[in-house]
């Protein structure tokens, strides 16, 4: 195998393609497409999103102190992409995409009803890191589409058909390759 040296860059791909909803009190809600998001902590549950300060949603999230991460299945990918290239300064993204605002018991900022999983976050910290500010949000609650529950009541996210983003392209998730710990489980005797 031959390796090439490249300049520093973000090569951690693929990443989830998500739509983040946000809203100032008394104003229309907005949606921003984010690829730089991830889990930060499990106790308390926290996630991060990174937003360029010039984006319309940046100040909304900074001022309101909350946002909702909405996972994106393949059926919402066109809306996700559109929300990433159009500005909420110029468009009502919920109206333009036909998406439905969903207000939960967790906060006034609406989620996207058509999204299979909505993660409601309260901003705990903002880190200015250069080109992007990282909003670290403590998870206030989660709503999930009941169709993702199997007959035994277990959550099956694999049924959602989620998408990922890699270097300007979107991909669907493939088949399940294993389950955590499968490499060390004892094999059953025949």
C-alpha positions as CSV (number, residue, x, y, z in Angstrom):
1,X,0.0,0.0,0.0
2,X,1.3,3.4,-0.9
3,X,0.3,6.5,1.1
4,X,0.3,10.2,0.0
5,X,0.8,13.2,2.3
6,X,-2.0,15.8,2.3
7,X,-2.3,19.1,4.0
8,X,-4.4,19.1,7.3
9,X,-8.1,18.6,6.6
10,X,-11.3,17.0,8.0
11,X,-11.2,13.4,6.7
12,X,-13.5,11.9,9.3
13,X,-16.3,10.7,7.0
14,X,-19.0,9.7,6.6
15,X,-21.0,11.8,9.1
16,X,-24.7,11.9,9.8
17,X,-26.8,14.2,7.6
18,X,-29.2,16.0,10.0
19,X,-31.5,18.9,9.9
20,X,-31.4,21.2,12.9
21,X,-34.5,23.2,13.7
22,X,-34.2,26.4,15.8
23,X,-36.5,29.3,16.6
24,X,-36.4,32.7,18.4
25,X,-39.5,33.1,20.6
26,X,-42.3,34.6,18.6
27,X,-40.7,34.1,15.2
28,X,-40.9,31.5,12.5
29,X,-38.9,28.4,13.0
30,X,-35.9,27.7,10.8
31,X,-34.1,24.6,9.6
32,X,-30.3,24.3,8.9
33,X,-28.6,21.3,7.4
34,X,-25.6,20.2,9.5
35,X,-23.1,17.5,8.7
36,X,-20.7,18.3,11.6
37,X,-22.6,16.8,14.6
38,X,-21.9,14.1,17.1
39,X,-22.2,12.6,20.5
40,X,-20.3,14.4,23.2
41,X,-21.2,12.7,26.4
42,X,-23.6,10.0,27.6
43,X,-24.2,11.1,31.2
44,X,-25.6,13.7,31.0
45,X,-26.5,13.0,27.4
46,X,-25.0,15.7,25.2
47,X,-24.5,16.3,21.4
48,X,-22.7,18.9,19.4
49,X,-23.3,20.8,16.2
50,X,-20.9,23.1,14.5
51,X,-22.2,26.2,12.7
52,X,-20.4,28.9,10.8
53,X,-21.1,32.3,12.5
54,X,-22.4,33.8,9.3
55,X,-25.2,31.3,9.0
56,X,-28.7,32.6,9.8
57,X,-29.3,29.9,12.3
58,X,-26.2,30.6,14.3
59,X,-27.5,33.7,16.0
60,X,-31.0,32.1,16.5
61,X,-29.4,29.1,18.4
62,X,-27.0,31.4,20.3
63,X,-29.9,33.7,21.4
64,X,-32.6,31.1,22.1
65,X,-30.2,28.6,23.8
66,X,-31.8,25.6,22.2
67,X,-32.0,23.5,19.0
68,X,-33.4,20.2,17.8
69,X,-31.4,17.6,15.9
70,X,-33.7,15.8,13.4
71,X,-32.3,12.6,11.8
72,X,-32.8,12.4,8.0
73,X,-34.1,9.3,6.3
74,X,-33.8,8.9,2.5
75,X,-37.4,10.2,2.0
76,X,-36.4,13.6,3.5
77,X,-33.0,13.9,1.7
78,X,-34.3,16.4,-0.9
79,X,-35.6,18.7,1.8
80,X,-32.4,18.2,3.8
81,X,-30.3,19.3,0.8
82,X,-32.6,22.2,0.0
83,X,-32.4,23.5,3.6
84,X,-28.6,23.4,3.3
85,X,-28.4,25.6,0.2
86,X,-31.1,28.1,0.9
87,X,-31.1,30.6,3.7
88,X,-33.8,31.1,6.3
89,X,-33.3,34.8,5.9
90,X,-35.0,34.5,2.5
91,X,-37.3,31.5,2.9
92,X,-39.7,29.9,5.4
93,X,-38.1,26.5,5.1
94,X,-40.9,24.6,6.8
95,X,-43.4,26.0,4.3
96,X,-41.1,25.7,1.2
97,X,-40.3,22.0,1.9
98,X,-43.7,21.0,3.1
99,X,-42.2,19.8,6.4
100,X,-44.4,20.0,9.6
101,X,-43.3,21.7,12.8
102,X,-43.8,19.4,15.8
103,X,-43.9,21.0,19.2
104,X,-43.0,18.5,22.0
105,X,-43.3,18.6,25.8
106,X,-39.6,19.3,25.9
107,X,-39.3,22.8,24.5
108,X,-41.1,25.4,22.3
109,X,-38.5,25.0,19.4
110,X,-40.3,22.6,17.0
111,X,-38.8,19.4,15.7
112,X,-39.6,18.1,12.2
113,X,-42.6,15.8,12.5
114,X,-41.5,13.7,9.4
115,X,-38.1,13.0,11.0
116,X,-38.0,9.5,12.6
117,X,-35.9,10.8,15.6
118,X,-35.8,14.2,17.1
119,X,-33.2,15.2,19.8
120,X,-34.1,18.3,21.8
121,X,-31.1,20.2,23.1
122,X,-30.4,23.1,25.5
123,X,-27.2,24.9,24.7
124,X,-24.7,24.2,27.5
125,X,-21.6,25.7,26.0
126,X,-20.4,27.4,22.8
127,X,-16.8,27.0,21.7
128,X,-15.5,29.4,19.1
129,X,-13.0,27.2,17.2
130,X,-12.2,29.1,14.0
131,X,-14.3,28.7,10.9
132,X,-17.2,27.2,13.1
133,X,-18.6,27.6,16.5
134,X,-19.5,24.3,18.3
135,X,-22.7,24.4,20.2
136,X,-22.7,21.7,22.9
137,X,-26.3,20.8,23.8
138,X,-27.5,18.9,26.7
139,X,-30.3,16.5,25.6
140,X,-33.6,17.6,27.2
141,X,-35.5,14.7,25.6
142,X,-36.0,12.6,22.4
143,X,-39.1,11.8,20.4
144,X,-39.2,8.8,18.0
145,X,-41.5,7.5,15.4
146,X,-43.5,4.6,16.9
147,X,-43.1,2.7,13.6
148,X,-39.5,2.1,14.6
149,X,-40.5,-0.1,17.5
150,X,-40.5,-3.8,16.9
151,X,-43.1,-6.3,18.2
152,X,-41.2,-6.7,21.5
153,X,-41.1,-2.9,22.1
154,X,-37.4,-2.6,21.1
155,X,-36.2,0.4,19.2
156,X,-35.0,-0.5,15.7
157,X,-33.3,2.5,14.1
158,X,-32.2,0.4,11.2
159,X,-35.8,0.6,9.8
160,X,-35.5,4.4,9.5
161,X,-33.3,4.3,6.3
162,X,-31.0,7.1,7.5
163,X,-28.5,9.0,5.3
164,X,-24.9,10.1,5.7
165,X,-22.8,12.8,4.1
166,X,-19.3,12.4,2.7
167,X,-17.3,15.0,0.8
168,X,-20.3,16.7,-0.8
169,X,-22.2,13.5,-1.4
170,X,-25.1,11.8,0.4
171,X,-25.3,8.0,0.9
172,X,-27.8,5.6,2.4
173,X,-26.7,3.3,5.2
174,X,-26.0,-0.2,4.1
175,X,-26.7,-3.6,5.6
176,X,-25.9,-4.3,9.3
177,X,-22.4,-5.9,9.5
178,X,-22.4,-6.9,13.2
179,X,-23.4,-6.0,16.7
180,X,-21.3,-4.5,19.4
181,X,-19.1,-7.2,21.0
182,X,-19.7,-9.8,18.2
183,X,-16.0,-10.3,17.7
184,X,-15.5,-11.7,21.3
185,X,-18.8,-13.6,21.8
186,X,-18.4,-17.3,22.4
187,X,-19.6,-19.4,19.5
188,X,-22.5,-21.8,20.3
189,X,-21.6,-25.5,20.1
190,X,-23.4,-27.5,17.6
